[in-house]
Amino acid sequence: MSATGGGSAAPAADRGTLPEPEVRAMFDRIARVYDLLNSVMTAGLHHQWRRRAADLANVGPGDRVLDVATGTGDLAIELAGRVAGSQPPGEVIGSDFSEEMLALARRKAAGLRFEWGNALDLPYEDGEFAASTVGFGARNFSDLDRGIAEMARVVKPGGRVVILEITTPQKPPLSTFFRLWFDRVVPLIGKVAGDSQAYDYLPNSVKRFPEPPGLAASMARAGLEDIRWILTAGGIIALHVGTKPAGPVATSSNGALPR
């Protein structure tokens, strides 16, 4: 670590950044309590938000879909229901770099394909998938632009890239509640769960993540077009969607969708 302003720099977890091997190790450590804590911290609403992300992917029977940073597989499972019902059936691949998370995903949905993969260097060919998604994982990309570019690369022309992520509300009273929740309650949950570093890192990774227009700009840099976003849950959750162009690469975004 380096020092700035004459004092010691804050620990990396407190800044919402960690080297990639440490992020991987952190998710391996918290895998056993990840689903439970997700439900506690979101009052169970994360399933509803994943359904909306699957809707935005706009996939149907027979399609192949990639869910990046799949974690314990909830978004992949939601997508699997959308691509079933054809002969041959569609396929959803859940990819993650945490083996412990993948082990839980495989137990949860034995019929789906979960495999190790680094979001910054996806082991798939160009244009393999009808859509690629990421749910609550983009803020853990050590290089956001590269991760989104990889998600766009593996999608066929006309396919969609969908990003579901926590964002920071800007207006009170929700912004006040958000700060109290993430600054006080979430770290306390981490202590109870036995991994205070992880639950210092997670709220701070949200704070350093781009606001919706910034994330849309990153998607545009990846060559996506018709980029839109939905804010829900009072502005705490943002769902972004962009389309891979069939022709020349587009570089602009069209703004927010209605809630």
N, C-alpha and C positions, 0 to 999 in steps of 0.2 A: 504494500500500500504506500501511497505517497502522502505528503503533507501539503496543505494549502493554507494560505492566510496566516501562517505562523503557528498553526495548530495541527493536530493529527486528523487525518481524514476519517470520516465515519466508516464503520465496518461496511463491507460490500453489501451484506444482506440488508442493512439499514438504508442503503441507497437504491435497493431494488435491483441490484446487479450481482451476479455471481459468475465465475468462469463456468463454461459448459460442463466440465466433469463434476463440479460441485452441484450444479442444478440437477444433473442426472442422479447423483448420489442422494440428494435431498428427496427427490420423488421416490426413489427406491425405499428410503426410510419411512416416508409417510404413507406409502401405498395402503397399508393395512387399515388406516383410519380415514383415508381420503374420501370415500363415498359418504361415510357417516358425517364427517365434518362439512362436506359440501352441502348436504341436506340441512344441517344445523345452521350454517351460515347464510343459506338462501331460503330458508323456510320451505324447502322442497321445490321451489320454483324453477330450479335449474333444468328440470325435465321439460317444463313448458317452454323454456327458452330454446332448448335443443330441438324441440318440435318445430319451432318457428324457423330455426336455421335450416332444418331439413326441408321445410317448405320452400325456402329461398333457393335451395340447390336445384329445384325444379327437375328432379330425376324421376324416372318411372320404370316399369317392369323391363328387365333386360339390360339396364344400364350398369356400367361399372363406375364405382365411386371410391375416392380415396379420402379417408379421414386422417389428417395429420395430427400428431401429438394427441393421439386418441385417449391416452390415460387408461382408465378402466373400461372404456369402450361404449359409454352411454350414447354418444352421438352416432357412432357406427351402427349400433343396434337400432336406433331410430331410423337411420337411412336404409338399413336392410329391409325393413318393412315396405319401403317405397319401391325397391327394385325387384322384389319377389313377384311371383305370379306369371312368369313367362317360361317358355321352353326354347332354348336353355334359360335358366334363371339368371338374373343379374348377380353382381358380386360387389360387396363392399370390403375393402381392405382397410384395417385399422393399423396405423404405423406409429411407433413411439420409440424413444431411445431409453426408456426405463423398463428393464426386464421385469421388475416386480409389479409394475402397473400392468404390463402385458399379461403376466401370469394370472392376475385377477380378472382381466378382460376375457381371457380364454375360458376361465371357469364360469364366468357369467354367461357367455354365449359361445358354447363349444362349436357351434356350426359355422361361425364366422372365421374369417382369416385375419389373424393378428400377427404382425411381424415387426422385427426390429428395423428401425430406420431413423436416420438423422434428417430433420426437416430442412437443413441447409444443403443437403446433398442427397436428394431422394433417389432411390435405386430403381427408377422406372423410366420408360421411354417417353419421348415427347408425345403428347396427344393420346395417352392411353385411356383417359378417364372422361366421363361425361361431366364430372364436377369434382372439385376438391374442397374440403371443409376443414376448419379447425375451431374447436370449442374450448375457450379458456386456456389456450396454449400459445397463442401468438406472442403474448407479452414475455414468454420465456425464450423466444428466439434470440440468440445472441447477436444476430444480424437480421433485423426485421425485413429490410428490403430484399435480402437474399432469400429468406424463407418464403416470402410472398411470390418472388420471381419463380422459385421452384414449384410452388403450388400452381402457378399459371402455366408453367412449361409443360407439366404432365397432363393438362386439360386440353381436350380437342377444341378446335375452333367452334365458337358458338356455345361452348360449355361455360359453367359458372365457377367462380371462387367465392366461398362464403366464410366470413370470419365472425365468430361470436365471442365477444370479450366484455369484461367489466370496464366501465369508464367512470370518470370522476364527475359527479353532478356539479353544476356551477352556481346554482341558486339555492338559498335557504328556503325552507328549513331542511330540505333533504341534504344539502351540502354539509350542514352542521352535523346531522345525524351520521352521515357517511364518514366524516372525520372521526367522530367519537367511536363509531363501530370499528373502523379499520385501525385507528391508533391505539385504542384501549382494549376492545373486546376480542378482536382477532388474535393479537399477541397473547392474551390471557388464555384463549382456547389452545394456542400452541404450547403454552407451558403445561396445561392440563394433559395435552396429548403427548408430552414428552419431547417436543422438538421446537424450542422457542426460536431457533434460527430460521426454520422454514416459515414460521408464521410472523416473523419480522420481515422476511424477504417478500412474501406474497403480497401484503398490502402495499409495500413500497414499490413493487413491480407494477402495480396498477397506477400509482401516482406518476411514475416516470413514463408510462405508455402514452403514445400520442392521443390527443383528443380526436373525435371522429373526423374532422376535416384533414388532420394530419395523416391518419390511417388511410383515408381515401386517396391522399396524394401519393402515399407509398404504393397503393394498388395501381394507381395510374402509371407510376414509374415502371411497374412490372408489365405494362402494356395492356392492362385491362381497360375496358370501356364501359359506358353506361353504369358508372359506379354510384351506388346509392347506399344510404344507411337508414336504419330505424332505431330510434331511442325508445326504450321501454323501461318498465319498473321505475318510473319517475326520473329517468335519465341515468340510472346506474348501469344499464345494460345497453350495449350497442351491437347491432347486427349489420354487417356490411356485406354487400354483394356486388360483384363485377363480372363482366362477360369477356371471354377471350374473343377478340375480333376475328372474323373470317377473312378480312382483307387487311389493309394497312393498319399498323399499330396506332391506337388512339392514345391521347395523353391528357384528357380532361375528365373531370368528374362532374356529375350533374346535381349533387347535393342531397339533402335529406328527404327521405320518404315520410309520408304522414304516419303517425303512430298507429 
